[in-house]
Amino acid sequence: MNRLFGTSKPAAPKPTLQDASASMDKRGESLDQKIMKLDKELARYTEQMKKMRPGPAKQAVQKRALTILKQKKMYEGQKEKTMNQQFNMEQIMFAQEGLKETADTVKAMKGANKDLKKQFKSININQVEDLQDDMSDLLEQAEEVQNALARSYNTDDVDEADLEAELAAMEDDPSLFLSSMGEGEAVGSADYLDLPASSSLPVEADASADVAPAMPAAQQQAT
């Protein structure tokens, strides 16, 4: 059968906007090259006309220059149309890309929503609250353990009221601080506390002044 009727040719791929845009790019480059070539010829003919005198030869050059100028205008018109068509296709491609990205985003959001629902099904809010309560109880117990470990030993029989009263008495009479010291230290400290705040006389002068008034009394008793 294939020998009689032959095989069908594979269908040609459908043109895309990207293919059309690439073809227009090539056409635009070709038109640019043609316009540049005509510009060079026009410049050459213009220089020739400047150096030539009026006459048939100059007219022939002018006619040739006008023909080239017409071709240039035609190519420039084609280039402008090609650029407008390419601009329209680029706008369409941008719109297609934007719609494709939007569709991908919506699809991804649907998948994420489905996954979140599955994850929430595996979590029980009541269990979370019970876990929070258990953690709170454990922290309270840990604090009680820390307080118990930080408690001082052999001080339970001391009354805080007695301690406060003793502290108040110490504030009224500082000599109570000397009860744990020796007698020598106590006496020295007491003499130091009984000394006047300041004295302008030396110690020997003070001693002679204390002894001098006592002499007349002793002499009167002897008489």
C-alpha positions, 0 to 999 in steps of 0.5 A, a space after each residue: 500500500 505504501 508503494 502505491 499511495 506513498 507515505 504522508 509527509 509529516 506536518 510542518 511545525 506551526 509558526 510561532 511568534 518567536 520564529 516570526 520575530 526572529 525572521 523580522 530581525 533578519 529582514 531588518 538587518 538586511 534592510 539596514 545593510 542595503 540602506 548603508 550601501 545606498 548611502 555610500 553610493 549617494 555620497 559618492 555621486 554627490 561628491 561627483 556632482 560638486 566637481 562637475 560642470 552643468 551638462 549632460 554628464 552631470 544630468 546623468 549622474 543626477 538621474 542615477 542619484 535620484 534612482 538610488 534615493 528612491 530605492 533608499 526611501 523604499 527600503 526605509 519605508 519597509 524597515 519602518 513597517 517591519 519595526 512596527 510589526 515586530 513591536 506588535 508581536 513583542 507586545 503579544 509575546 509579553 502578554 503571553 508570558 505574563 499569562 503563563 506566569 500567572 497560570 503557573 503561580 495559580 497552580 503553585 498556590 493550589 498545590 501549596 493550599 492542598 499541602 497545607 490542608 494535609 499538614 493541618 490534618 496531622 495537627 490537633 489543636 487540643 494536643 497542642 494546648 495540652 502540650 503547652 499546659 504540660 510544659 508550663 507544669 514542668 517549668 513550675 516544677 523545675 523552678 521549685 527544684 531550683 528553689 529547694 536546691 538553693 535553700 540554706 541549711 540549719 537556718 530553719 530554727 531562726 526566727 526572722 522577727 528576732 533577727 529584725 529586732 536584733 538588727 534594729 538594736 544594733 542600729 541604736 547601739 553600735 557597741 553590740 557589734 563588739 560582743 564577739 571580740 576580746 576584752 582588749 579589743 573591746 576596751 580599745 574600741 570603747 576608748 576610741 569611741 569615747 575620745 573627743 572628735 578633735 584636740 588641739 593639745 598634745 597628749 603629754 600636755 593633757 596629762 600634765 594639765 590633769 595632774 596639776 589641779 590635784 596637787 593642792 588637794 593632796 597637800 591640804 589632806 596632809 596638813 
